[in-house]
């Protein structure tokens, strides 16, 4: 499912969801480990992905799953994203459940992002001025993605924080709607349905 479609209902979700915790709390910043600015990191990743998608199917092209796992996944902090998505349920999850949820979130998130950016592989991307402060350890990197022949862009925001391993993305929004908030809402619904099912089975 395309990211722009699965994010349609997120305006209400964002109003009902609690504010984001600062992900870089508990992750001591290590400026010495930073080799590139976060804008350079993001631009490099997007250029690698769109170039791959434009050349996909060519000779010696890596399978999509291999390329995404090797090149794109390291830009994201899926451990934090999973913990935030689980919300209060995270404290009741055992290591196996947390790992399974992280793998599921990783798969869904990357698939949605690749699906979204594939629409612009023959278009162009305009990078806007970042917001936030790199010295505090958190930035929002903004861009406008244009499909080929279209004057109307899609606004994408990448929220990043500075970790010991460099700058990491922990959320992506499309036209102001957060993917992470969507997955948090979905997980909450699934968890509630599972509790009801377990209660029904217990009563029977």
C-alpha positions, 0 to 999 in steps of 0.5 A: 500500500502506498504511503500516501494512502495509508497515511490518509487517516493520520490527522485524527491519529496525531490529535489522539496520540501523545507527543513524541518523546525525544529519542536522543535521550539516553543515546549520548551524542558522539560528535566525533563519530559524525563524518557528514551533516544529517542533510548529507546523510539523507541526501546520499540515502535518497539518491542511492535509492532513487538511482537504484529504482531507476536502474532496477532490472538492469544487469548486475542489479541487486535484488530489492530486498538485499539493496534495502537491507544493506543500503537503506535500513542502516539510516533508521533506528528501528529499535526506538521506533518499535518502542515508541510504536508499542507505547505502554505495551512495550513494558509488558513485551518479552524479548521475543515479542519485541524482536518480532514486532521490530522486524514487522515494523522494519518490513512495513516501514521500508516497503512503504518508503520504497513504494513512495519514493519509487513514484519519483525515480524519474522526477526530481527532489528539492531539498529544503532548509532543515529545521531544528538544531543539530547542536541539540541532537535533533533535526527535521530534514524536509524535501519536495518530491516531484513526479516526472511532468508534474508541478505538484510536489509531495512534501516529505519530512525526515525526523533525525537524531544524533546517536553514537552511530551517527544521524538516524531517522526515527520518523517520516511524514508525508504532507504533515502526516506521521508514519510512526503515529499510524503504526502506533495506532494500528498496533494499539488496535491489534493489541486491543483486539487480541486482548478481547479474543483472549478474554473471549477464549478464557470465558469459553 
